[in-house]
Amino acid sequence: MHPKKTQVRESAGRRRFLKTLPAAVAAGLAPPALAQQAQQPERIGVDTLDCAEKIFGIDFPPEHDEAAVNGVNQNLGRFEQLRELDIPLDTEPAVSFKPYLPGRQPKPGATPGAVLNVTLQPPSRRASIEDLAFLPVTALAPLIQKREVSSTDLTRMYLERLKTIGARLHCVVTLTEELALRQAAAADAEIKAGKYRGPLHGIPWGAKDLFATTGIPTTFGAGPYRAQVIDYDATVVERLRDAGAVLVAKLSMGALAQGDRWFGGQTRNPWNPEQGASGSSAGPGAATAAGLVGFAIGTETRGSIISPSAVNGVVGLRPTYGRVSRHGAMALSWTMDKIGPMCRTVEDSVLVFNAIYGPDGRDDSVVDAAFTWNPDVPLAKLRIGYVAAEFQPPGEGRGGRGGGRGRGRGGLSPEEMRKRAEERVRLLNDALEVYRKAGARLEPIELPPNRLTQMLNFLLATEAAAAFDDLTRTEGINDKSLNTWPNTFRTHRFVPAVEYIRGQRARTLLMRQMDEVMSKFDAFITPTNSSSLSLTNLTGHPAVSLKAGFVGGTPVQIMVTGRLYDEATMLRVALAYERATPWHTMHPTV
């Protein structure tokens, strides 16, 4: 950019800004002639500081502002110098978040890729390759291992479905056909030679389009990045490649990990294409549910695995924060981002998690902690809670609203909405009965009050504003695909560093409260729209969602939340429900 043009634009912008300010504030920012100041006038004056204090909700005495103004101007110069630095998007800040409290670090022993006690059962019969589209990995793996089906044939089938059904659902950003066929052929050759790598060998999968993939676009679902190609693979991509899995597509995500709208449109729900697939892991949710991939990988910062899993009716595993390396994944919130599998069954999620978890020497947030899978632990030996208030009908202790006039979501009348809400609650309570019949002794549980969680919601957006600050200060921020992000980024530019750090300290208080709750339970059960979703994303606890029935033709799901780094027990609790119900065998007609 030409220096003279920059100066003209900044001066014009400065004049427009000064016109909007009170005279006293404008004088503090004005050039020397306007401010009638002597040599080297300070750009920020006392009146400007007083104005800024009102944004932050504080009020220092005038003499304190006068003492601070010189340092504030010096800081302004440093800020401008920092903005000139070229800081790559994948650069982590020199601070870190650990979800465990002092003295509670998990015992080491991560063994990613270890052999697990998982039942692999091929289908009893099939007429064509298309009949395999909705099978879980546990059914596909023995077919490939025994060479009853080739990885190449399976990959071609999924690629064709991605081209046709995927186009209708708007869930595919980039088809990785050439890479997929190459990886599938390699898998077939290795298996033929007796070099079987395990249950994921030859299984086609899809990646949320925020994972770096060498030579393949990684668009973040956002217009400004639609041509971005990163020259390395994310750790998750590497580990699944090493397990022999076949990458068939980069799947859609809400722009910069928000919602289900991206530069290609809105990702659709395969159960009801008139509805969106929720976000931000919309593509992984829709593609897995619609039988377009064997499994997918999503990410969550505050609901982006659980929510689209619930809407699309798949098993979504959000691991403990710091379980899976984020190296090569787009950062939205460095202290909250998590990576996890989105699959058709609980045992599939066990297999995929087992392949991707554990330290990689690149992401220091990842903790060395064991994953010891035992699907046969009796439920009677586990302490399982449930949030009783969230299993009550609307209006009975849940703050529900009464009826009204007009039609609501999806064109439903208030009466129809009420009936569906009641049916949903009935299904959720039926799920609790399934657990009781399976031997679980469920206890009501109370979570920390929601007030502190709501106070801390600004932390995510503040970190996101920092992650995309360079974009915010360019014309690219005006791209229409970014939805509401531009205003969010600008708004959170006004969050003081002191308040952000205070918020992180308050987060420690929330972690202590949650630690007290979880000291009494191995896991607890809620609906997927539970208030615990934001709470546990702040504290870093793992959760898994799975189908519990259908209302109006779309899935209803329950969520099981576990203790830090104890995904194994949490998944055991989820598996007990899945084994006792038929819901995981039901798929949309696409």
Number of C-alpha atoms within 10 A of each C-alpha: 5 6 7 9 10 10 11 11 11 12 12 11 11 13 13 11 12 17 10 10 14 12 12 14 20 21 23 22 21 21 15 16 10 11 17 11 14 9 7 8 16 20 20 20 24 22 21 20 20 17 15 15 14 10 11 12 7 9 14 11 8 13 9 11 19 15 11 14 19 15 10 17 15 13 12 13 11 11 11 10 10 11 12 9 8 8 11 9 12 13 10 15 9 5 7 10 15 16 24 19 11 7 6 10 15 14 11 11 13 18 17 18 21 13 12 16 14 15 10 16 14 17 15 6 7 9 7 8 13 13 12 19 19 21 18 27 27 21 19 27 23 18 18 24 23 11 13 11 17 22 31 23 15 22 27 19 18 25 22 13 20 25 13 12 18 26 14 15 25 26 33 28 25 16 18 17 16 10 15 24 21 13 25 27 18 17 26 24 15 16 19 14 9 10 13 19 17 19 27 28 28 34 28 30 27 28 28 31 31 26 27 28 23 14 12 20 22 26 29 27 29 23 21 20 16 14 12 15 15 17 12 15 19 20 24 25 24 15 19 20 18 15 22 24 29 32 29 29 31 29 33 38 39 31 28 26 29 23 22 26 28 29 23 18 15 22 34 27 28 29 21 17 13 11 14 22 34 30 30 33 36 36 38 40 43 35 35 28 29 26 27 31 32 31 30 30 31 32 31 25 25 22 21 28 33 33 26 30 35 28 27 32 34 31 32 31 33 30 27 27 30 28 29 25 25 25 22 20 25 23 24 22 20 20 24 23 23 28 27 26 27 36 32 31 24 27 24 23 25 22 25 27 25 20 23 25 28 23 21 18 10 12 16 15 20 20 25 20 20 20 24 17 20 14 18 10 13 14 19 14 11 17 16 25 23 22 19 15 16 20 22 16 18 17 10 12 12 12 9 10 9 9 11 10 8 9 13 13 8 9 10 13 16 17 14 14 17 16 13 16 14 16 18 23 19 15 19 22 17 14 20 19 14 16 20 14 10 16 15 21 15 19 14 12 17 12 15 16 13 12 8 15 21 11 12 19 15 16 22 19 19 23 21 20 25 17 23 18 17 17 16 19 13 9 9 15 20 15 13 15 20 23 19 11 22 19 14 15 23 15 13 18 17 12 17 13 11 9 12 16 12 13 18 17 12 16 21 18 14 21 22 16 15 18 19 13 16 21 9 12 17 20 24 23 30 24 25 23 16 16 16 20 20 19 25 23 24 26 27 28 26 26 29 30 31 31 28 25 24 16 14 11 10 17 23 25 29 24 27 24 32 27 23 24 26 22 28 18 23 23 26 22 28 26 17 21 21 20 13 13 14 12 19 19 13 14 18 17 9 15
